[in-house]
Amino acid sequence: MNTITPVDTVSFDGREVSLLDQTLLPGQQVRLIIEDAAQMHEAIGMLRVRGAPAIGVAAAFGLWLGVRGLSDDLPRPEAEAKVEETRTYLAGARPTAVNLSWALDRCAAQALATGSSTAQLKQALLDAAIQLRTDEEATTRLIGEHGADLLTGLSGVLTHCNAGSAATVGLGTALAPIYVASERGQALRVFADETRPLLQGARITAWELREAGVPVTVITDSMAAVVMRQGLVGAVIVGCDRVAANGDVANKIGTYGVALLARAHGLPFYVAGPTSTIDLGTPDGDHIEIEQRGAHEVTHHGGVLMAPDGVDVFNPAFDVTPAEYVTAIITEKGIIYPPYGPGLQAVKA
Ligand SMILES: CSC[C@@H](O)[C@@H](O)C(=O)COP(=O)(O)O
């Protein structure tokens, strides 16, 4: 198969920052021009741009958008205060994926260390966002190269949510090894959990795999056990939003259940993500803040009420899979095996 062309999730054309509005996939492919930090905050919060690495890059451009209108004559300390205010504002758009604050911190630090004028600060923020996008794209290719080795010989894998190209600015995390395996000529079918409540698996994973020519079968989340039982998959591979220092992994709600099913069926459960998703400052999964989202995501489907009006709803966007269920963590720097503490520290060093 041909080399995969990544989805253009977040880009800068030399003039404007634009996003693919993922809430409209797969029916419509609409690009949104993002003009200021408030629009970027809204886009991240509404999941127009989503997936841990992609929201980091989006936020990095949002940081620049937040200051680009400042006068070059503004005293530098005032411009720096605006950077800090915008950084904090954008970091609050979603709490669970550490890539968001990591990207903002990285770009702010680079820019604050550059030059002495406000004009230099603004240019440095743009340069930092562009560089981050470039680096993150390269990172996904490396994750794919490392992870593809783990999939050798398999004919089917199961994934949950969308940790593909649409969730990054490159090949994805969980899907990157699948794309690289496909590029190497391996016939691999992906079973994509639809991923309630927002259907990232059915809407986005299935869409991007089909665009890339990778065979994909959509299943409801409740069918994963049967797919495993029938021997249709030889491994599970998912992405991650935050990896704690002990190897506990936060990812899309439902991932924990899939990990338990994989263990029950003797299947490896792989987690793929850039080292920027590893947060050594969080000791374990109990310390990861889990985003709670609105009830309407559960009670409504396509605008239609699917549950009694006003019923109580529990809607955590993510869950934590304990490290003991994770077979290996695939990063751009290589594959980490249990016990995770030393390996995670080594790749972050
Ligand atoms: C490479 S993306 C890894 C994770 O961010 C992904 O699996 C996920 O949980 C995305 O959740 P979302 O709420 O769609 O942003």
The ligand as an SDF file (V2000), in Angstrom:
LIG
                    3D

 15 14  0  0  0  0  0  0  0  0999 V2000
   -3.6600    9.8980   20.1230 C   0  0  0  0  0  0  0  0  0  0  0  0
   -5.0170   10.2900   20.9770 S   0  0  0  0  0  0  0  0  0  0  0  0
   -5.0770    9.4620   22.5210 C   0  0  0  0  0  0  0  0  0  0  0  0
   -6.2840    9.8390   23.2570 C   0  0  0  0  0  0  0  0  0  0  0  0
   -6.3890   11.2310   23.2890 O   0  0  0  0  0  0  0  0  0  0  0  0
   -7.5500    9.2180   22.6370 C   0  0  0  0  0  0  0  0  0  0  0  0
   -7.4900    7.8320   22.7670 O   0  0  0  0  0  0  0  0  0  0  0  0
   -8.7410    9.7670   23.3520 C   0  0  0  0  0  0  0  0  0  0  0  0
   -9.1110    9.3000   24.4030 O   0  0  0  0  0  0  0  0  0  0  0  0
   -9.3810   10.9600   22.7510 C   0  0  0  0  0  0  0  0  0  0  0  0
  -10.4650   11.4330   23.5120 O   0  0  0  0  0  0  0  0  0  0  0  0
  -11.2460   12.7140   22.9880 P   0  0  0  0  0  0  0  0  0  0  0  0
  -12.2550   12.9880   24.0560 O   0  0  0  0  0  0  0  0  0  0  0  0
  -11.8630   12.3530   21.6840 O   0  0  0  0  0  0  0  0  0  0  0  0
  -10.2490   13.8240   22.8670 O   0  0  0  0  0  0  0  0  0  0  0  0
  1  2  1  0
  2  3  1  0
  3  4  1  0
  4  5  1  0
  4  6  1  0
  6  7  1  0
  6  8  1  0
  8  9  2  0
  8 10  1  0
 10 11  1  0
 11 12  1  0
 12 13  2  0
 12 14  1  0
 12 15  1  0
M  END
$$$$
